[in-house]
Amino acid sequence: MRRTLAEVLGVDVGLLQSGMGGVAGAELACAVSNAGAAGCAGGYKLIGGALSAMLARLTAGTDRPVGVNLIPEVVGPEELDRQVAQVLDETPEHVHLSFFGMPADAVFERVGATGRPMVVQVGSVADGVHAAERGAVVVAQGVEAGGHLLGTAKRDDLVAALRAQLPDACLVASGGIGSPAEAGRALAAGADGVLLGTAFVVAHESRAHAYFKAAVTAADESDTVITDVYEIGWPGRRHRVLATAATADPGQAKKFIGRTVVEGKPYLVPRFSSAVPTDATTGRIEEMAMYCGRSCSAISDEISAADVVAAFARVLPGAAAVSDKKG
Ligand SMILES: Cc1cc2nc3c(=O)[nH]c(=O)nc-3n(C[C@H](O)[C@H](O)[C@H](O)COP(=O)(O)O)c2cc1C
């Protein structure tokens, strides 16, 4: 029996907000969850007191289903274990775990034993099958996506191939979805819901730098490029970003071009850093990693997270659709 996102995550709307490190803090995640979809806070490299501070705000801000996103490849297995332990220890059961890329089987077992849902974003059929067999909601990321790219397949080709292999899995489409019409195409390919990243970068509650938000609303897909130049902090992964002087000339010196603050701690930002410019970043924002999907063609206004959810709710399955069927 195919389970809906409403049943697995407890959401009213089959929409997941990407837990974008730096951009998606507790404020954005809670706003999305309080609007009926699944918000998600970016855990990225947060650990110890910095992660606790974010988890406390997340827990205080909503009692609806909400997630914390972690990235196994960025932190490595030991630090990931510590992050997972902190999330499980410090948050109530309505907080689920979301992973970008595949965690080890021990992580699936540990989270599975708590009964909390897991969401895993993948870029290939093999990884999708692997995650689904371990009970996770599978997010199929297409190459249209903003940010870090897990594969090379087009979104709806990957969704359709996964649906053929996994008729009962809870399957979410990600990459290039900036409008309800595009979400409808992903559902037609076989998805149960959608995950949006770039559409939430420009939300009022997002912590993206104002320059970054304005650049996304002004851009169309031809302004995005796939590059591996933003490697400091996350080597060996291709990202889709807005084209910048850094993507145009990767030979430039790796000098410091800005400063930022993460959970109260100051950092210098080198040119080619994988860190996104946030509202706490100063310096040469226009050269930094502004992750952006092909979805930007359909995104032209900075609006509230609740308005993003409401716009997409019209085409997405949710609790109402489920109870209609039951009734
Ligand atoms: C600014 C930005 C930061 C991102 N950071 C993360 C992250 O920390 N964790 C993650 O799972 N995905 C991250 N992603 C990728 C998204 O999960 C997703 O694959 C992508 O946003 C989907 O394409 P779209 O941007 O066209 O909606 C990020 C995407 C963007 C745009």
The ligand as a MOL file (V3000), in Angstrom:
LIG
                    3D

  0  0  0     0  0            999 V3000
M  V30 BEGIN CTAB
M  V30 COUNTS 31 33 0 0 0
M  V30 BEGIN ATOM
M  V30 1 C 20.6240 27.9490 -1.3870 0
M  V30 2 C 20.5240 26.4530 -1.3820 0
M  V30 3 C 21.1420 25.7310 -0.3610 0
M  V30 4 C 20.9770 24.3430 -0.3010 0
M  V30 5 N 21.5080 23.6700 0.7640 0
M  V30 6 C 21.1080 22.3850 0.9690 0
M  V30 7 C 21.4070 21.7240 2.2080 0
M  V30 8 O 22.0540 22.2880 3.1040 0
M  V30 9 N 20.9310 20.4580 2.3800 0
M  V30 10 C 20.1950 19.8180 1.4060 0
M  V30 11 O 19.7090 18.7050 1.6400 0
M  V30 12 N 19.9670 20.4000 0.2090 0
M  V30 13 C 20.3830 21.6600 -0.0170 0
M  V30 14 N 20.0780 22.2800 -1.2090 0
M  V30 15 C 19.5060 21.4890 -2.3390 0
M  V30 16 C 17.9920 21.2830 -2.1810 0
M  V30 17 O 17.7530 20.3050 -1.2160 0
M  V30 18 C 17.3120 20.8430 -3.4890 0
M  V30 19 O 17.9730 19.7610 -4.0900 0
M  V30 20 C 17.1640 21.9700 -4.5080 0
M  V30 21 O 16.9840 23.2040 -3.8870 0
M  V30 22 C 15.9910 21.6910 -5.4390 0
M  V30 23 O 15.9870 22.5460 -6.5400 0
M  V30 24 P 15.3100 24.0140 -6.5530 0
M  V30 25 O 16.3030 24.8800 -5.8410 0
M  V30 26 O 15.1680 24.3350 -7.9730 0
M  V30 27 O 14.0120 23.9330 -5.7950 0
M  V30 28 C 20.2530 23.6600 -1.3190 0
M  V30 29 C 19.6670 24.3920 -2.3510 0
M  V30 30 C 19.7900 25.7700 -2.3980 0
M  V30 31 C 19.1250 26.5230 -3.5140 0
M  V30 END ATOM
M  V30 BEGIN BOND
M  V30 1 1 1 2
M  V30 2 1 2 3
M  V30 3 2 2 30
M  V30 4 2 3 4
M  V30 5 1 4 5
M  V30 6 1 4 28
M  V30 7 2 5 6
M  V30 8 1 6 7
M  V30 9 1 6 13
M  V30 10 2 7 8
M  V30 11 1 7 9
M  V30 12 1 9 10
M  V30 13 2 10 11
M  V30 14 1 10 12
M  V30 15 2 12 13
M  V30 16 1 13 14
M  V30 17 1 14 15
M  V30 18 1 14 28
M  V30 19 1 15 16
M  V30 20 1 16 17
M  V30 21 1 16 18
M  V30 22 1 18 19
M  V30 23 1 18 20
M  V30 24 1 20 21
M  V30 25 1 20 22
M  V30 26 1 22 23
M  V30 27 1 23 24
M  V30 28 2 24 25
M  V30 29 1 24 26
M  V30 30 1 24 27
M  V30 31 2 28 29
M  V30 32 1 29 30
M  V30 33 1 30 31
M  V30 END BOND
M  V30 END CTAB
M  END
